[in-house]
């Protein structure tokens, strides 16, 4: 059965782009000589360089340089650490944090997202274990993948090369082969007081996913590599992996073909080879792919397409995954020029504070000088990035210092404002005291002025009385006014006593009413607390359990009642049918005075043994 291929487009990180630009600068002259062999200027530069340069090892030809560039671009597109020619220390891979390991490669980031989505799937719907096969270009790439996967919720089985850390996992095909990868049914296993416990039909060990690691070379030469394992999905870092290999000629558990997910860097040489098809001459195919990639990278500013990985994982789990076509290869503009593309490094991350350039190198290389040139340029780029970091850090520190000084100035302004505000408040207090004293003096003045005017009127009235010769009429008038005022005073005093008595009665009534209201409020608070306690008790687990148990017994009693009613109805129907076919009458009870009854007439003479 044929396999279904799904292409997941990925991009390149800034580190990967920088390393590719370094490789392009080293291979610029060799590519120009290879693609423009009749250019006299290039030939002249090459002759002069050969005369000046002495190589200790055999010189690399332009074709060999082309294959080195293709291999190094493919290695950097997978992970920048693969550019080194030696194996990475096992202890380094074991101690390297997974987040920092995948941060340098967009392919590893996509792989991490896919693995996390499979591990975080709904275990209630999709039970059983998942078995993924990860195929890499070489063993070094497998070491990086295994170093990232260690510590994940997966079991790792290394099929190619030596494992970094043997976790002693043993694959049991008899258990895993029957574990379904789609929703499985669950049945109630125990019932107790209304609570139903559910037990999964699958073993808990089936929830451990498996990841099998292999290289594309091993897969191509061993058709029975995956035979002992029931592979669900293949994730390939090698976009050129042949999906028609005999090792894939088998079906999945659900009966469908094995899906092969290929992580493809958009616009890469591999993408160009897949889009245009492999030529009979491998040199021509590689040359076309590199020509396209070198020209396209100057116009490609995006980080690659963003695939919907959640849709991919969900479609696979629900068995609705379909193969996807190869992403369309962008067409090159008419203005694309090879020389300009090789000498202009637009994909190189710009440094604002540090000068760094990558001029084309006309040097002739052997394998040792070639690796030394890569190391030298990478170190130069690293030093430039460190200088840029130091310069930017210095700018940040200067800006932080200026901001600190500005904030200190603000703090001083706030302190001055606080002092001014405090002095204003103190002045306001003194001003308020003076204003109160002025108002008091003014009120005292008005009071004394009114009293002074009253005294003047009285003095004037007394002078008038003194001047009169006969003041008897005035005295009589004054006595009458005094008597009237006394009468009004007595009346007002009586009314005041009545109002005082009524006020006392109202005060007593208010006190008694407020006391009753306080008692009722206390009683209401007690009732509310009791109500809350009862509601809490009602919603508690014990009450709920008892209610559930009572409902359960009620249902059982109702079932028993219905059964008894059906049985009674059946007996009544049966009796009626029997009466219609047979003469069945009720039997009379025996009479107490029957002549056949035996009576005891005398004492028994039989001996009694005790």
C-alpha positions, 0 to 999 in steps of 0.5 A: 500500500502506498504511503501518504506524504505531508510536507510541513514548510519550515524556515530559518532562524537568524543564526542559520541565515548568518551561517549560510551567508558565511558559507556563500561568501566562502564559495562565491568564487568557486560558484562563479567559476563553475557557472561561468567558466569562460569569464577571463577576469575570474580565471585571471584572479584564480591564477594569481591566487594559485601562485600566491597560495600554497596548499598542503593537501590536495586542492578542492575542485569547484565541483567538490566545493559545490557539493560541500556547499550543498551538504553544509547548507543542508546541515545548517538548515537542520541545525547550526551545530551540525556544521562542525566536522567532529562529533559533539560530546555526549555529556554536552548533549545530555547537559544542554537545556532543550529550550536552548537546543531547539532555539537555533533551528526552526526545524527542531522547533516544529518537531518540538511542537509536534511532539508536545501536541501528541503528548498533550492529546486528550487521553480520554478520547485517544487512548493507547500509545503513539509510535513515531519514527524520526528519520535524520540525515546522519548519526550526529543529527540523531544525537541532537534529536535524542538530546532534545527528547531525553526528559520528554514523556516518550520512550526512546528507541535508538535504531541507528548509532549508539544511544546517548543514554540507555533508559532500559526501555523494552518494546513489547509488541504483543501489548502495543500492537493491539492498543487502539489509537482512537477513542475507546469505550469505558464501562462502569466497574464498581458502584458504591453509594451513588458514585461510579468508578471507571477503569480504563480497558487499556493498561496505564503503560499504553499511555507511554509513547514511543519514538524510534530514531533512525538515519535515512541511510539505514532506512534505505538499506534495511527493509525490515528495520521497522518490522518489529514495531507498529509505526504510526507516523514517520517524521523525516528531517530528510526532505529527499527521503524516498517514500516508496522504500520497501521499509514503508510498504506496510499499513498502520493499525487502522488500516491506512498507509503510513503518513510520512511528514517531511520537514521542508525548508522553503526555498532550500536546494532540497525544495528546488530539487523536489520541485524541478525533479532530479536530473540524470546528471547529479551535478546539473541538478545540484548546480541548478538548486544552488543557483536558485537558492543563492539568488532566491535568498536575497529576495526571501525575507520571511522565516518560512511558512507557518503550518497549522500543526494542531490541525495536522495532529488532530487530523492524524488522531481522527484518521482524516489526514490527507497528503499535502502537495509540495509547497510552490517554489517561488519564482525568481524575478527577472532582475536576479543576478548571480554575481549580485546575489553572491556579493550582497548578503542581505540575509545577514543580520545587520549590526548597528554598532559593529562593522562586519562584512563578508567579502568574496574570498578568491582563495583556493582551498583544501579540506583543512584550509576550508574548515579553518576558513569556516571556523575563522569567519564564524569566530569573527562573526561571533566576536562581532556579535559580542562587540555588538552586544557589549555596545548595545549593553553599554547603550542600555546602561547609559540609558538606564543611568540617564533614566535613573538620574531623571527619576532621581530628579523627579524624586527631588521635585516630589520632595520639594513639592511635598515641603511646599505643600506641607508649608502651605498646609501649615499656613492654611492652619494658621490662617484658619485660626486667624479667621476663626478669631476674626469671626469670633471677634466680629460676633462679640463686637456685634453682640456688645454693639446690640447690648450697647444700643439696648442700654442706650435706649434704656438710659434714654427711657429712664431720662424721659421718666426722670423728666416727667413730673407725674409718672403714675400713668407710666407705672400703671402701664408697666404693671399691666404689661408685666402682668400680661407677660407673667400670664404668657409665661405661665401658659408657655411653662404649662405647654412646655411641661406637656411637651416634655411629658409627651417627649418622655413617653415617646422616648420610652416607646422608642427605646422599647421599639428599638430593643424589640428590633434589636432582638428581632435582628439578632434572631434573624441573624441566627436564622440566617446563619442556621440557614447557611449551615443547613445549605452547606450541609445539604450541598456537602458530600455526605448529604449528596451521597445519602441523597444519591443512595436514597435515589438509588434505593428508590429506583430499586424499590420502584423496579421491585414494585413494578415487578410485583405489579406485573407478577400480580397481574400475570397471576390474576390473568392466569387465574381467570384463564384457568377458571374459564377452562376448569371448574375451580371452586373455593374449598370450605374450611373444616367444621369444628363439630365434625363427626370424624374429629378425634377427641381424648376421652381419658388419661393415657395409660402408656408409660412416659419416659423422661 
